[in-house]
């Protein structure tokens, strides 16, 4: 599974997964090549597909899920300048992404599994939907029954020195967090050309 992810990063020319950093650093060229060769010039459509794939894989989404997010923004924002900001807000406010951003999980995929297995509460209610949309004021917490599980055994030490994004307020002692603001495109800094994604879905 990890090898497959590293191949995706190499094919797209950008490392999208934390655990693939070393592999990508050693071989930052597409799979199947023995060394980096001058890349062929992509068509505009090819560039749009590549950028779309980058963001989709970065947030660990299926094709239909991702497309629905973009189409929702296009329906409301059209081609306005803040469409990229709105899309990032939708993606960042997913519950599984918040769990990743809080340092409770090392990857978004792991965070998705944690949520699906019912390890977290939102406003004291057990929530098993990774795509659950958080709002300002929501409180996310690790279930007391899950704290002693192997998965979270060393969570306290892992969170020492960890700094979540500005829109999340983390209580490291109690493994709880509150949504205090709005995610920003500048802070998220996705390694993609956002305008190309909207061009792809506007065709």
Sine and cosine of phi, psi and omega as CSV:
sin_phi,cos_phi,sin_psi,cos_psi,sin_omega,cos_omega
0.00,0.00,-0.72,0.69,0.00,-1.00
-0.91,0.42,-0.61,0.79,0.02,-1.00
-0.89,0.46,-0.63,0.77,0.01,-1.00
-0.90,0.44,-0.65,0.76,0.02,-1.00
-0.90,0.43,-0.65,0.76,0.00,-1.00
-0.91,0.42,-0.56,0.83,0.06,-1.00
-0.91,0.40,-0.60,0.80,0.05,-1.00
-0.88,0.48,-0.73,0.69,0.01,-1.00
-0.87,0.50,-0.70,0.71,-0.02,-1.00
-0.91,0.41,-0.64,0.77,-0.01,-1.00
-0.91,0.41,-0.59,0.81,-0.04,-1.00
-1.00,0.01,-0.11,0.99,0.08,-1.00
0.97,0.23,0.25,0.97,0.00,-1.00
-0.57,-0.82,0.73,-0.68,0.04,-1.00
-0.97,0.25,0.86,-0.50,-0.08,-1.00
-0.95,-0.32,-0.12,0.99,-0.09,-1.00
-0.78,-0.62,0.78,-0.62,-0.07,-1.00
-0.79,0.62,-0.64,0.77,-0.09,-1.00
-0.98,0.21,-0.05,1.00,-0.01,-1.00
-0.97,-0.23,0.14,0.99,-0.08,-1.00
-0.84,0.54,-0.73,0.68,-0.05,-1.00
-0.93,0.37,-0.67,0.74,0.01,-1.00
-0.89,0.46,-0.70,0.71,-0.04,-1.00
-0.92,0.40,-0.59,0.81,0.01,-1.00
-0.90,0.43,-0.60,0.80,0.00,-1.00
-0.97,0.23,-0.61,0.79,-0.08,-1.00
-0.72,-0.70,0.95,0.30,-0.04,-1.00
-0.99,0.14,0.67,0.75,0.00,-1.00
-0.70,-0.72,0.33,-0.94,-0.09,-1.00
-0.85,0.52,0.53,-0.85,0.05,-1.00
-0.86,0.52,0.56,-0.83,0.02,-1.00
0.99,-0.15,-0.25,0.97,0.04,-1.00
-0.98,-0.21,0.59,-0.80,0.02,-1.00
-0.99,0.15,-0.36,0.93,0.07,-1.00
-0.40,-0.92,0.22,-0.98,-0.03,-1.00
-0.94,0.34,0.79,-0.61,0.07,-1.00
-0.91,-0.42,0.38,-0.92,0.06,-1.00
-0.82,0.57,0.82,-0.57,-0.06,-1.00
-0.97,0.25,0.55,-0.83,0.05,-1.00
-0.94,0.33,0.55,-0.83,0.00,-1.00
-0.93,0.38,0.85,-0.52,0.03,-1.00
-0.98,0.21,0.54,-0.84,0.13,-0.99
-0.95,0.31,0.21,-0.98,0.03,-1.00
-0.85,0.52,-0.66,0.75,0.01,-1.00
-0.90,0.44,-0.66,0.75,0.03,-1.00
-0.87,0.49,-0.64,0.77,0.03,-1.00
-0.90,0.43,-0.67,0.75,0.00,-1.00
-0.89,0.45,-0.68,0.73,0.03,-1.00
-0.88,0.47,-0.70,0.72,-0.02,-1.00
-0.87,0.49,-0.71,0.70,-0.02,-1.00
-0.92,0.38,-0.61,0.79,0.05,-1.00
-0.89,0.46,-0.69,0.72,0.00,-1.00
-0.90,0.44,-0.64,0.77,0.01,-1.00
-0.85,0.53,-0.78,0.63,-0.07,-1.00
-0.94,0.34,-0.59,0.81,0.02,-1.00
-0.88,0.47,-0.73,0.68,0.00,-1.00
-0.94,0.35,-0.58,0.81,-0.02,-1.00
-0.85,0.52,-0.66,0.75,-0.02,-1.00
-0.99,-0.10,0.17,0.99,0.10,-0.99
0.83,0.55,0.78,0.62,-0.04,-1.00
-0.91,-0.42,0.45,-0.89,0.13,-0.99
-0.98,0.20,0.33,-0.94,-0.07,-1.00
-0.83,0.56,-0.74,0.67,-0.04,-1.00
-0.91,0.42,-0.67,0.75,0.02,-1.00
-0.85,0.53,-0.77,0.64,-0.05,-1.00
-0.89,0.45,-0.71,0.70,0.01,-1.00
-0.85,0.52,-0.63,0.78,0.01,-1.00
-0.90,0.44,-0.62,0.79,0.04,-1.00
-0.89,0.46,-0.73,0.68,-0.04,-1.00
-0.91,0.41,-0.69,0.72,-0.02,-1.00
-0.90,0.44,-0.56,0.83,0.05,-1.00
-0.89,0.45,-0.68,0.74,0.02,-1.00
-0.92,0.39,-0.68,0.74,-0.01,-1.00
-0.89,0.46,-0.59,0.81,-0.01,-1.00
-0.92,0.40,-0.51,0.86,-0.04,-1.00
-0.99,-0.11,-0.70,0.72,-0.13,-0.99
-0.99,-0.14,-0.37,0.93,-0.08,-1.00
0.90,0.44,-0.75,-0.66,-0.02,-1.00
-0.97,-0.24,0.42,0.91,-0.05,-1.00
-0.94,0.34,0.34,-0.94,-0.10,-1.00
-0.90,0.44,-0.45,0.90,-0.07,-1.00
-1.00,-0.01,0.17,0.99,0.03,-1.00
-0.88,0.47,-0.66,0.75,0.00,-1.00
-0.89,0.46,-0.69,0.73,0.03,-1.00
-0.87,0.48,-0.68,0.73,-0.02,-1.00
-0.91,0.42,-0.64,0.77,0.02,-1.00
-0.91,0.42,-0.70,0.71,0.01,-1.00
-0.89,0.46,-0.62,0.79,0.04,-1.00
-0.88,0.48,-0.69,0.72,0.02,-1.00
-0.87,0.49,-0.69,0.72,-0.03,-1.00
-0.95,0.32,-0.67,0.75,-0.03,-1.00
-0.93,0.37,-0.51,0.86,-0.06,-1.00
-1.00,0.08,0.07,1.00,0.17,-0.98
-0.90,0.44,0.59,-0.81,-0.03,-1.00
-0.88,0.48,-0.67,0.74,-0.02,-1.00
-0.90,0.43,-0.59,0.81,0.05,-1.00
-0.92,0.39,-0.64,0.77,0.02,-1.00
-0.88,0.47,-0.64,0.76,0.03,-1.00
-0.88,0.48,-0.64,0.77,0.06,-1.00
-0.91,0.41,-0.72,0.69,-0.03,-1.00
-0.90,0.43,-0.43,0.90,0.00,-1.00
-0.99,0.13,-0.13,0.99,0.00,-1.00
1.00,0.08,0.11,0.99,0.03,-1.00
-0.96,0.29,-0.40,0.92,0.00,-1.00
-0.74,-0.67,0.50,-0.87,-0.03,-1.00
-1.00,0.08,-0.33,0.94,0.04,-1.00
-0.64,-0.77,0.30,-0.95,0.05,-1.00
-0.93,0.37,-0.54,0.84,0.04,-1.00
-0.90,0.44,-0.69,0.73,0.04,-1.00
-0.90,0.43,-0.63,0.77,0.01,-1.00
-0.89,0.46,-0.64,0.77,0.02,-1.00
-0.87,0.48,-0.68,0.73,0.01,-1.00
-0.91,0.40,-0.65,0.76,0.02,-1.00
-0.86,0.50,-0.70,0.71,0.01,-1.00
-0.91,0.41,-0.71,0.70,-0.02,-1.00
-0.86,0.51,-0.53,0.85,0.00,-1.00
-1.00,0.08,0.07,1.00,0.13,-0.99
0.98,0.21,0.48,0.87,-0.04,-1.00
-0.99,0.15,-0.17,0.98,-0.10,-0.99
-0.82,-0.57,0.48,-0.88,0.07,-1.00
-0.93,-0.37,0.57,-0.82,0.18,-0.98
-0.87,-0.49,0.90,-0.43,-0.07,-1.00
0.81,0.58,0.71,0.71,0.05,-1.00
0.93,0.37,0.23,0.97,0.04,-1.00
-0.90,-0.43,0.80,-0.60,0.00,-1.00
-0.88,0.48,0.79,-0.61,-0.07,-1.00
-0.80,-0.60,0.82,-0.57,-0.06,-1.00
-0.90,-0.44,0.28,0.96,-0.01,-1.00
-0.97,-0.25,0.95,-0.30,-0.03,-1.00
-0.85,0.53,-0.53,0.85,-0.04,-1.00
-1.00,0.09,0.06,1.00,0.00,-1.00
-0.77,0.64,0.77,-0.64,-0.07,-1.00
-1.00,-0.01,0.91,-0.41,0.02,-1.00
-0.98,0.20,0.45,-0.89,0.04,-1.00
-0.76,-0.65,0.32,-0.95,0.00,-1.00
-0.84,0.54,0.75,-0.67,-0.02,-1.00
0.99,-0.17,-0.30,0.95,0.02,-1.00
-0.92,0.40,0.59,-0.81,0.03,-1.00
-0.91,-0.42,0.82,-0.57,0.02,-1.00
-0.96,-0.29,0.72,-0.69,-0.02,-1.00
-0.58,-0.81,0.48,-0.88,0.07,-1.00
-0.98,0.18,0.76,-0.66,0.00,-1.00
-0.87,0.49,0.64,-0.77,-0.01,-1.00
-0.86,0.52,-0.56,0.83,0.00,-1.00
-0.93,0.37,-0.31,0.95,-0.05,-1.00
-1.00,-0.09,-0.27,0.96,-0.11,-0.99
-0.87,0.49,-0.50,0.86,-0.04,-1.00
-1.00,-0.06,0.03,1.00,0.02,-1.00
-0.95,0.30,0.49,-0.87,-0.05,-1.00
-0.80,0.60,-0.60,0.80,-0.03,-1.00
-0.84,0.54,-0.52,0.85,-0.08,-1.00
-0.89,-0.45,0.20,0.98,-0.11,-0.99
-0.85,0.53,-0.66,0.75,-0.03,-1.00
-0.96,-0.28,0.39,0.92,-0.05,-1.00
-0.87,0.49,-0.65,0.76,-0.01,-1.00
-0.84,0.54,-0.71,0.70,0.00,-1.00
-0.94,0.33,-0.56,0.83,0.00,-1.00
-0.93,0.38,-0.48,0.88,-0.04,-1.00
-0.99,0.11,-0.21,0.98,0.02,-1.00
-0.88,0.47,0.82,-0.57,-0.01,-1.00
0.99,0.16,-0.07,1.00,0.00,-1.00
-0.97,0.22,0.67,-0.74,-0.01,-1.00
-0.85,-0.52,0.94,-0.35,0.02,-1.00
-0.97,0.25,0.20,-0.98,0.04,-1.00
-0.90,0.44,0.29,-0.96,-0.12,-0.99
-0.88,0.48,-0.42,0.91,-0.07,-1.00
-0.99,0.12,-0.02,1.00,0.01,-1.00
-0.85,-0.53,0.75,-0.66,0.04,-1.00
-0.96,-0.29,0.91,-0.40,-0.13,-0.99
-0.97,-0.24,0.78,-0.62,0.13,-0.99
-0.99,-0.17,0.99,-0.14,-0.11,-0.99
-0.93,0.36,-0.46,0.89,-0.04,-1.00
-0.95,0.30,-0.58,0.81,-0.08,-1.00
-0.95,-0.32,0.04,1.00,0.00,-1.00
0.83,0.56,0.72,0.69,0.07,-1.00
-0.79,-0.62,0.33,-0.94,0.01,-1.00
-0.47,-0.88,0.44,-0.90,0.00,-1.00
-0.81,-0.59,0.67,-0.75,0.09,-1.00
-0.98,0.18,0.92,-0.39,-0.11,-0.99
-0.93,-0.36,-0.09,1.00,-0.04,-1.00
-0.34,-0.94,-0.29,-0.96,0.00,-1.00
-0.94,-0.33,0.72,-0.69,0.07,-1.00
-0.88,0.47,0.55,-0.83,0.00,-1.00
-0.87,-0.49,0.50,-0.86,0.04,-1.00
-0.88,0.47,-0.61,0.79,-0.02,-1.00
-0.90,0.44,-0.68,0.74,-0.02,-1.00
-0.97,0.26,-0.60,0.80,-0.01,-1.00
-0.94,0.35,-0.57,0.82,0.00,-1.00
0.65,0.76,0.86,0.50,0.05,-1.00
-0.91,0.40,0.66,-0.75,-0.06,-1.00
-0.98,0.19,0.79,0.61,-0.07,-1.00
-0.67,-0.74,0.33,-0.95,0.12,-0.99
-1.00,-0.07,0.99,-0.16,-0.16,-0.99
-0.87,0.49,-0.61,0.79,-0.04,-1.00
-0.87,0.48,-0.55,0.84,-0.01,-1.00
-0.90,0.43,-0.55,0.84,0.00,-1.00
-0.91,0.41,-0.69,0.73,0.00,-1.00
-0.93,0.36,-0.55,0.84,0.07,-1.00
-0.89,0.45,-0.65,0.76,-0.02,-1.00
-0.87,0.50,-0.72,0.70,-0.06,-1.00
-0.99,0.13,-0.08,1.00,0.04,-1.00
-1.00,-0.07,-0.08,1.00,-0.05,-1.00
-0.93,0.36,0.00,0.00,0.00,0.00
